[in-house]
């Protein structure tokens, strides 16, 4: 983060203290604040963090989806600091987080009816909506777009921090760009210690994958990123909802991303990740036992080849298939019959393979019904769309 900023609160100096230089980014002391009771958050625990946000600094904090890296969404310099801390491409838009519906109006040029309906149904919660932006929102926050992404988190820490800060908080995931998103404060600390002012430790998050993103700025609402608010849930409210092609495959060169996570490789471990997927006529129908057995056999064969070649191999399996594997670093991502458990564990498992020094990872795939679409979207991007079909 370039430059330094003096801050004072309750007689304490908030002067950033540079302790070393690291590739052109001033390295500062990062404060870690522990929240004792995450369901009954006290204002006193968050006042310092709110001041940092108001003064243009950066604070990582938990939401119900993943940990976010927060800065003042109306401050172009703060947005620039977020991009610098993450090493994030500047055309990748940020999401502005609000604490109540009344805070949306100053950020948008107008309110589409589809957006109003989705806000009433799913906010606060894991849903981001893209609106035509007002002149108040700087292009540095929107990645140069004339639209703004907005979300109201339900997490008590996140919601109260935004209210105390008194400004919308731009908050992408609190990891270095491209890495698996953080679902604990320890994950944030690994990536952001020395790069930001503060980390608020509220324990592990609940959902574990980022919010659903729906673009309501056009004639027909379109899903730009799947999440816990599923396509089925959206269509119950709106009827017609389309799916952006970026969910199904990589975005073409030269295309400006409309939302976070669309264009660039995301969520990736350090090891080369390959997905193994059975041929499926209807991916929303779930997998048959025969399809799962073929997939497991292929994962075992590919892993064995790499182990024999001297590679340190990781295997991502499920509770149901765990006993079928006997070689490599084997980690269950959760129960196939519980998509919630798979989503919750996904990023933690990917980061664990980094810690264990895996060089190659093979992962089972999942059906794309309900939350499965979000799981496969994240795994596909983490693998750079490297998929073996059987």
Protein Blocks (a to p, Z undefined) as FASTA:
>chain_A
ZZjddddeehiacbdcdfbdeehiacddddddddfblmlccfklmmmmmmmmmnopacdd
ddfkbccddddfklmklmmmmmmmnopafklccddddfbfklmmmmpmbdcfklmmmmmm
mpgcjddcdddddfklcfklnnopabdcddddfbfklmmmmmmnopacddddfbdehiac
dfbfklmmmmmgojambdcdebjafkopacddddfkbmbdcdfbdcfbdfklmmmmnopa
cddfklmmccdehiacfbghklmcghiafbdcdddddddfblmnopafklmmmmmmmmmm
mmmmmmmnopacdddddfklmmmpcgdjdddfbjfklmklmmmmmmmmmmmmmmnopabd
cdddddfehjlmmmmmmmmmmnoopacdZZ
